[in-house]
Amino acid sequence: MIIQNSVQLDSADIEEFHREGFLRIPGLLDSGQVQRYRALYDRFLEGVISTGHLRADLAGPQGDDSATDSERITQIMWPSALVPPLLDGPLHQQAIALSRQLFGGDMDFDFDMLINKPPRQSAPTPWHQDAAYWVDLPDCRAVSFWVALDEATVDNGCMWFVPGSHFEPMRKHHQNEETRALECEATEGEAEPVPLKPGDATVHLGKTLHYSRANSTEFDRRAVIVNCRPELMIKMERAQGMDHGLTENVSFVRSASAN
Ligand SMILES: O=C(O)CCC(=O)C(=O)O
C-alpha cells in the first residue's frame, strides 16, 4: 500500500528519541483519516465489533458502592486481529515505517491495542515501564506508538514520560491486587506531559517510564497503540508463548517478582 502522508524523521528527531526515550510525532494521520479511525473505534467501544476476552478494564473491577458498572479505562487488545485490514491502514503502516527509521529495517509489527479513557469516571494509568510486562529477549529494541484520535491534554489523560529513564535500571514493579496491572513508583515531578492534537502520536521505548492522569473532561480520550520490535524477537516471544493476550488464558503479565 502507498502511504500518502508518510512522516519522515530527521536526524535531530532520532537523536532526541534515543536521548529522551520518547518523541512527539505530529501529523501521523490527517483529519480525514482520524475521522475514519474514530468511526471504527466507536464500533469497538459500542460492542458492534465483538471483542470477547480481548476487552478489559485496566482500572480493574469497581467496588459495590460504584454508581456505574461501566469501564474506567477500556483496553481492547489486538484490534488488528479482529479487523485485519487495520494492519494495512496508514496508522499501522506508518508506525512500522517509523520504527524502521528509529531502529532499522528488521523492525516489524508485534501487537496493537486500543485504550480509551471515558469522560469523568476514568482512572489514572499507573506509572510503569512496558518492558515489565514482557519476556526477556536478547535484543531489547522495542517501540510503542501512541496515536491520539482525540485531542490529548493533561486533563483528559495525555501521556507523561520520564526523560532518560530508559538509561536507568528498571524500577521495581508490583502487581496491583485489584487491577492486576503492573506499577512502580514515580512522580509527575520527574516527568513531562505530552499533549497532542488528533492524529499526532508519541513513540516511546520499552524502558521509558510513563503514566497518564484520569480523564476529568466531558469527552472520550481515544488512543490507538502499535508496538514494534525486531522480526526475530517477535518469533522468539511467540516461541515462549507470549502473544500479548491474543490467546485466551495465556497471561501476558509475567511474574512481578521477576522485575
Ligand atoms: O493510554 C494510556 O493511558 C496508557 C498507555 C500506555 O501505557 C502505553 O501505551 O504503553
The ligand as an SDF file (V2000), in Angstrom:
LIG
                    3D

 10  9  0  0  0  0  0  0  0  0999 V2000
   -3.2540    5.2330   27.2990 O   0  0  0  0  0  0  0  0  0  0  0  0
   -2.7910    5.1790   28.4400 C   0  0  0  0  0  0  0  0  0  0  0  0
   -3.2440    5.8210   29.3840 O   0  0  0  0  0  0  0  0  0  0  0  0
   -1.5860    4.3310   28.7320 C   0  0  0  0  0  0  0  0  0  0  0  0
   -0.9150    3.7770   27.5320 C   0  0  0  0  0  0  0  0  0  0  0  0
    0.3240    3.0050   27.8270 C   0  0  0  0  0  0  0  0  0  0  0  0
    0.6650    2.7440   28.9530 O   0  0  0  0  0  0  0  0  0  0  0  0
    1.1420    2.5590   26.7060 C   0  0  0  0  0  0  0  0  0  0  0  0
    0.8100    2.8180   25.5430 O   0  0  0  0  0  0  0  0  0  0  0  0
    2.1980    1.9370   26.9620 O   0  0  0  0  0  0  0  0  0  0  0  0
  1  2  2  0
  2  3  1  0
  2  4  1  0
  4  5  1  0
  5  6  1  0
  6  7  2  0
  6  8  1  0
  8  9  2  0
  8 10  1  0
M  END
$$$$
